[in-house]
Structures are given as structure tokens and as C-alpha cells.
Amino acid sequence: MKLKQLEGLLGGLTQFPNPKVELEQYPTGPHIASRMLYTAENSFDDITGKVVADFGCGCGTLAVGSALLEAEHVLGIDIDPQSLELAQENAADLELDIDLVWSDIKNLNLKGVHVDTVVMNPPFGTRRNGADMEFLSMGLKVASQAVYSLHKTSTREHIKKMALRGCNARSAEVLCELRYGLPQTYKFHKKKEVDIAVDLWRFVPKAQQ
């Protein structure tokens, strides 16, 4: 599938009608999502034919995109049941089969399930300090091959240090810097859209014991 085709299909997905600020629910835009998955597949062979888990899947953009790129099996995990319903509808609209798991990432138990690749657009930790690290830490415990994640560019040094020292990462590499167009979503947002610089990271976990 070509990049533009993937971006077009992801652009047609239904997004959060009433996003929850406490969960930092912001849609992963089709531009960023398509490039994230396309890079994972075309540069590293981490999507097609692989078992992919989308942490904090929300309305399912990265999960659906992974299925469109012919992942062998896709899991979407989220704490919000309404988001999971949306993700299910989005997958069904495109006649895709993804499995959805209702769970807090902190308490995630995928015992017996082999996951090759984790993809995620985690909370940036602006509402609850450390939320981004919880996602990254669990991703590196679950993935056998790689974790792809978006984090604010301003936190780059912190993310690298934490990933290598405390989160089981063998390597942590910024693949590119992207502009995250954050739409006016909540009442406290004063501008119609804000551009945030975000890094697309690829983390490789240490070999599982």
C-alpha cells in the first residue's frame, strides 16, 4: 500500500466526539500515523506479518493502520471503553479484524500472547506526570522486536536517559522530528490549532529473559 493511500484511509476514521482531558485524548492525525507506520514497515520490516499492539489505541488509528499494512494480528489496548467502541467501528468500516483489550496500561497482562511490535501515541504526561514513561516501560516489556512511540521533542534527553536506564531498552533512536498539529480540543485551549514538535522514536528492547 502506498503512503498516500494509507494516509487517505486513516483520514476517513471517526475521531473522539467527546475527548476526555484526564486521559489526554488527542487524535493521532493521519499524516503522522501513516508516516510512523510506513517507516516502521519500510525501514525496519516491523508491521507486515507481525503481531502488533497499539497501546492507548483511542479510536484505533494506529491499530487500523497496522491492519491495513497486513499485520498478522493487531491488538488495540485502551482504558476507555467508549474509545474501544469507536476503534471497533472504524475497523469494521474498513472490514478489518482487530482484537481490542480493555485495560489500564499499568496493569496490562498479555500472558501467553507474543507481541512483535508496539506502536503508540502515549499521553505526553502533561496532565499526569510520568504517564508517558508508564506506557514506554510496559511497551518495552511486551514487545519482542521494537516499540515506536511519539514524544515531545522538548523531552528528548529525558526520554533517552529513562529508556536506556530504567525501561529495558537496548537502543533508543529518534527516527525523525514531526509537527503534531494539535486541534483546539478542550475549553482551556485558546488557539484553534497549535503545532507541537514531536519525535518519532524507535526503541529496541533488551532480549527477554
C-alpha positions as a Markdown table, in Angstrom:
| # | Residue | x | y | z |
|---|---|---|---|---|
| 1 | Met | 0.0 | 0.0 | 0.0 |
| 2 | Lys | 1.3 | 3.4 | -0.9 |
| 3 | Leu | 1.8 | 6.1 | 1.8 |
| 4 | Lys | -0.8 | 8.5 | 0.3 |
| 5 | Gln | -3.4 | 5.7 | 0.2 |
| 6 | Leu | -2.7 | 4.8 | 3.8 |
| 7 | Glu | -3.0 | 8.4 | 4.9 |
| 8 | Gly | -6.2 | 8.8 | 2.9 |
| 9 | Leu | -7.8 | 5.8 | 4.6 |
| 10 | Leu | -6.7 | 6.9 | 8.1 |
| 11 | Gly | -8.1 | 10.3 | 7.4 |
| 12 | Gly | -11.6 | 8.9 | 7.0 |
| 13 | Leu | -11.7 | 7.4 | 10.5 |
| 14 | Thr | -14.2 | 8.7 | 13.1 |
| 15 | Gln | -12.4 | 10.6 | 15.9 |
| 16 | Phe | -13.3 | 11.2 | 19.5 |
| 17 | Pro | -16.7 | 13.1 | 19.7 |
| 18 | Asn | -16.1 | 14.0 | 23.4 |
| 19 | Pro | -12.4 | 13.6 | 24.3 |
| 20 | Lys | -11.5 | 13.1 | 27.9 |
| 21 | Val | -8.9 | 15.6 | 29.1 |
| 22 | Glu | -7.8 | 13.5 | 32.1 |
| 23 | Leu | -6.7 | 10.8 | 29.6 |
| 24 | Glu | -5.1 | 13.3 | 27.3 |
| 25 | Gln | -7.2 | 12.1 | 24.4 |
| 26 | Tyr | -5.9 | 13.7 | 21.2 |
| 27 | Pro | -6.4 | 12.1 | 17.8 |
| 28 | Thr | -3.3 | 10.7 | 16.1 |
| 29 | Gly | -3.6 | 12.6 | 12.8 |
| 30 | Pro | -3.5 | 10.6 | 9.5 |
| 31 | His | -0.3 | 12.5 | 8.4 |
| 32 | Ile | 1.7 | 11.4 | 11.5 |
| 33 | Ala | 0.1 | 8.0 | 11.9 |
| 34 | Ser | 0.7 | 7.0 | 8.2 |
| 35 | Arg | 4.4 | 8.1 | 8.3 |
| 36 | Met | 5.0 | 6.4 | 11.6 |
| 37 | Leu | 3.7 | 3.0 | 10.4 |
| 38 | Tyr | 5.2 | 3.4 | 6.9 |
| 39 | Thr | 8.6 | 4.0 | 8.4 |
| 40 | Ala | 8.2 | 1.0 | 10.8 |
| 41 | Glu | 7.4 | -1.3 | 7.9 |
| 42 | Asn | 9.5 | 0.0 | 5.0 |
| 43 | Ser | 12.7 | 0.8 | 7.0 |
| 44 | Phe | 12.6 | -2.0 | 9.6 |
| 45 | Asp | 10.0 | -4.6 | 8.4 |
| 46 | Asp | 8.2 | -4.3 | 11.8 |
| 47 | Ile | 4.5 | -4.4 | 10.7 |
| 48 | Thr | 3.6 | -6.7 | 7.8 |
| 49 | Gly | 3.2 | -10.3 | 9.0 |
| 50 | Lys | 3.9 | -9.3 | 12.6 |
| 51 | Val | 1.8 | -9.2 | 15.8 |
| 52 | Val | 1.3 | -5.5 | 16.6 |
| 53 | Ala | -0.1 | -3.9 | 19.7 |
| 54 | Asp | -1.4 | -0.3 | 19.8 |
| 55 | Phe | -1.1 | 1.0 | 23.4 |
| 56 | Gly | -3.7 | 3.6 | 24.3 |
| 57 | Cys | -5.3 | 2.9 | 20.9 |
| 58 | Gly | -8.1 | 5.5 | 21.3 |
| 59 | Cys | -10.2 | 5.4 | 18.2 |
| 60 | Gly | -7.8 | 2.9 | 16.7 |
| 61 | Thr | -5.8 | 4.9 | 14.1 |
| 62 | Leu | -2.5 | 3.1 | 14.6 |
| 63 | Ala | -4.2 | -0.3 | 15.1 |
| 64 | Val | -6.3 | 0.1 | 11.9 |
| 65 | Gly | -3.2 | 1.4 | 10.0 |
| 66 | Ser | -1.2 | -1.7 | 11.1 |
| 67 | Ala | -4.0 | -4.0 | 9.9 |
| 68 | Leu | -4.1 | -2.1 | 6.5 |
| 69 | Leu | -0.4 | -2.8 | 6.2 |
| 70 | Glu | -1.2 | -6.5 | 6.7 |
| 71 | Ala | 0.0 | -7.2 | 10.2 |
| 72 | Glu | -0.6 | -10.8 | 11.1 |
| 73 | His | -2.6 | -9.9 | 14.2 |
| 74 | Val | -3.4 | -6.5 | 15.8 |
| 75 | Leu | -4.3 | -5.7 | 19.4 |
| 76 | Gly | -5.7 | -2.4 | 20.4 |
| 77 | Ile | -5.5 | -1.6 | 24.2 |
| 78 | Asp | -7.2 | 1.3 | 26.0 |
| 79 | Ile | -8.6 | 2.1 | 29.4 |
| 80 | Asp | -11.7 | 3.9 | 27.9 |
| 81 | Pro | -14.5 | 1.6 | 26.7 |
| 82 | Gln | -16.0 | 4.3 | 24.5 |
| 83 | Ser | -12.8 | 4.6 | 22.6 |
| 84 | Leu | -12.7 | 0.9 | 22.1 |
| 85 | Glu | -16.2 | 1.0 | 20.7 |
| 86 | Leu | -15.0 | 3.7 | 18.2 |
| 87 | Ala | -12.0 | 1.6 | 17.3 |
| 88 | Gln | -14.2 | -1.4 | 16.6 |
| 89 | Glu | -16.5 | 0.7 | 14.4 |
| 90 | Asn | -13.5 | 2.1 | 12.5 |
| 91 | Ala | -12.1 | -1.3 | 11.9 |
| 92 | Ala | -15.4 | -2.8 | 10.9 |
| 93 | Asp | -16.0 | 0.1 | 8.4 |
| 94 | Leu | -12.8 | -1.0 | 6.6 |
| 95 | Glu | -13.6 | -4.7 | 7.0 |
| 96 | Leu | -10.5 | -5.2 | 9.2 |
| 97 | Asp | -10.2 | -7.6 | 12.0 |
| 98 | Ile | -8.5 | -6.3 | 15.2 |
| 99 | Asp | -8.7 | -7.5 | 18.8 |
| 100 | Leu | -9.5 | -5.0 | 21.5 |
| 101 | Val | -8.4 | -5.2 | 25.1 |
| 102 | Trp | -9.9 | -3.0 | 27.9 |
| 103 | Ser | -7.1 | -2.4 | 30.3 |
| 104 | Asp | -5.1 | 0.2 | 32.1 |
| 105 | Ile | -1.5 | 0.1 | 30.7 |
| 106 | Lys | -0.1 | -0.1 | 34.2 |
| 107 | Asn | -2.0 | -3.4 | 34.9 |
| 108 | Leu | -1.7 | -4.9 | 31.4 |
| 109 | Asn | -1.4 | -8.6 | 31.4 |
| 110 | Leu | -0.9 | -10.2 | 28.0 |
| 111 | Lys | 0.5 | -13.5 | 29.4 |
| 112 | Gly | 0.7 | -16.1 | 26.6 |
| 113 | Val | 0.4 | -13.5 | 23.8 |
| 114 | His | 3.5 | -12.9 | 21.7 |
| 115 | Val | 3.8 | -9.3 | 20.5 |
| 116 | Asp | 6.5 | -8.3 | 18.0 |
| 117 | Thr | 5.9 | -4.6 | 17.7 |
| 118 | Val | 4.3 | -2.0 | 19.9 |
| 119 | Val | 3.1 | 1.3 | 18.4 |
| 120 | Met | 1.7 | 4.1 | 20.4 |
| 121 | Asn | 0.9 | 7.8 | 20.7 |
| 122 | Pro | 1.0 | 7.9 | 24.6 |
| 123 | Pro | -0.1 | 10.7 | 26.9 |
| 124 | Phe | 2.7 | 13.3 | 27.0 |
| 125 | Gly | 2.4 | 13.4 | 30.8 |
| 126 | Thr | 1.2 | 17.0 | 30.9 |
| 127 | Arg | -1.9 | 16.1 | 32.9 |
| 128 | Arg | -0.4 | 13.3 | 35.0 |
| 129 | Asn | 3.3 | 13.3 | 35.4 |
| 130 | Gly | 5.0 | 10.1 | 34.3 |
| 131 | Ala | 2.2 | 8.8 | 32.2 |
| 132 | Asp | 4.4 | 8.7 | 29.1 |
| 133 | Met | 7.0 | 6.6 | 31.0 |
| 134 | Glu | 4.4 | 4.1 | 32.1 |
| 135 | Phe | 3.5 | 3.5 | 28.5 |
| 136 | Leu | 7.1 | 3.2 | 27.4 |
| 137 | Ser | 8.1 | 0.9 | 30.2 |
| 138 | Met | 5.3 | -1.5 | 29.5 |
| 139 | Gly | 5.9 | -1.3 | 25.8 |
| 140 | Leu | 9.5 | -2.4 | 26.2 |
| 141 | Lys | 8.3 | -5.3 | 28.5 |
| 142 | Val | 5.8 | -6.5 | 25.9 |
| 143 | Ala | 7.5 | -6.0 | 22.5 |
| 144 | Ser | 10.0 | -8.6 | 21.3 |
| 145 | Gln | 11.2 | -6.5 | 18.4 |
| 146 | Ala | 10.6 | -2.8 | 18.7 |
| 147 | Val | 8.5 | 0.0 | 20.2 |
| 148 | Tyr | 7.5 | 3.0 | 18.1 |
| 149 | Ser | 6.3 | 6.0 | 20.1 |
| 150 | Leu | 5.8 | 9.7 | 19.8 |
| 151 | His | 7.1 | 12.1 | 22.5 |
| 152 | Lys | 7.6 | 15.9 | 22.7 |
| 153 | Thr | 10.9 | 16.9 | 21.2 |
| 154 | Ser | 11.5 | 19.1 | 24.3 |
| 155 | Thr | 11.7 | 15.9 | 26.4 |
| 156 | Arg | 14.2 | 14.1 | 24.1 |
| 157 | Glu | 17.1 | 13.8 | 26.5 |
| 158 | His | 14.9 | 12.8 | 29.4 |
| 159 | Ile | 13.2 | 10.1 | 27.2 |
| 160 | Lys | 16.5 | 8.7 | 26.0 |
| 161 | Lys | 18.0 | 8.5 | 29.5 |
| 162 | Met | 14.9 | 6.9 | 31.1 |
| 163 | Ala | 14.5 | 4.4 | 28.2 |
| 164 | Leu | 18.1 | 3.2 | 28.4 |
| 165 | Arg | 18.5 | 3.3 | 32.2 |
| 166 | Gly | 15.1 | 2.2 | 33.6 |
| 167 | Cys | 12.8 | 0.9 | 30.9 |
| 168 | Asn | 14.7 | -2.2 | 29.4 |
| 169 | Ala | 15.7 | -0.5 | 26.1 |
| 170 | Arg | 18.8 | -1.8 | 24.4 |
| 171 | Ser | 18.7 | 1.2 | 22.0 |
| 172 | Ala | 16.7 | 4.4 | 21.6 |
| 173 | Glu | 16.8 | 6.3 | 18.3 |
| 174 | Val | 14.9 | 9.3 | 17.1 |
| 175 | Leu | 13.9 | 8.5 | 13.5 |
| 176 | Cys | 12.6 | 12.0 | 12.7 |
| 177 | Glu | 11.0 | 15.1 | 14.1 |
| 178 | Leu | 7.4 | 15.7 | 13.2 |
| 179 | Arg | 4.9 | 18.6 | 13.6 |
| 180 | Tyr | 1.9 | 17.5 | 15.6 |
| 181 | Gly | -1.0 | 19.7 | 14.7 |
| 182 | Leu | -2.9 | 19.8 | 17.9 |
| 183 | Pro | -6.5 | 21.0 | 17.3 |
| 184 | Gln | -8.5 | 23.1 | 19.8 |
| 185 | Thr | -10.0 | 20.2 | 21.7 |
| 186 | Tyr | -10.7 | 21.4 | 25.3 |
| 187 | Lys | -12.1 | 24.6 | 26.8 |
| 188 | Phe | -8.7 | 25.7 | 28.2 |
| 189 | His | -7.2 | 25.7 | 24.6 |
| 190 | Lys | -7.1 | 29.3 | 23.5 |
| 191 | Lys | -5.9 | 28.8 | 19.9 |
| 192 | Lys | -7.6 | 26.9 | 17.0 |
| 193 | Glu | -4.5 | 24.8 | 16.5 |
| 194 | Val | -1.1 | 24.5 | 18.0 |
| 195 | Asp | 1.9 | 22.9 | 16.3 |
| 196 | Ile | 4.0 | 20.8 | 18.7 |
| 197 | Ala | 7.4 | 19.4 | 17.8 |
| 198 | Val | 7.3 | 15.6 | 18.4 |
| 199 | Asp | 10.0 | 12.9 | 17.9 |
| 200 | Leu | 9.2 | 9.6 | 16.4 |
| 201 | Trp | 11.3 | 7.1 | 18.4 |
| 202 | Arg | 12.2 | 3.5 | 17.7 |
| 203 | Phe | 13.2 | 1.6 | 20.9 |
| 204 | Val | 14.6 | -1.9 | 20.8 |
| 205 | Pro | 14.1 | -3.9 | 24.0 |
| 206 | Lys | 16.8 | -6.0 | 25.6 |
| 207 | Ala | 16.4 | -9.7 | 24.9 |
| 208 | Gln | 13.6 | -11.2 | 27.0 |
| 209 | Gln | 14.9 | -13.4 | 29.9 |
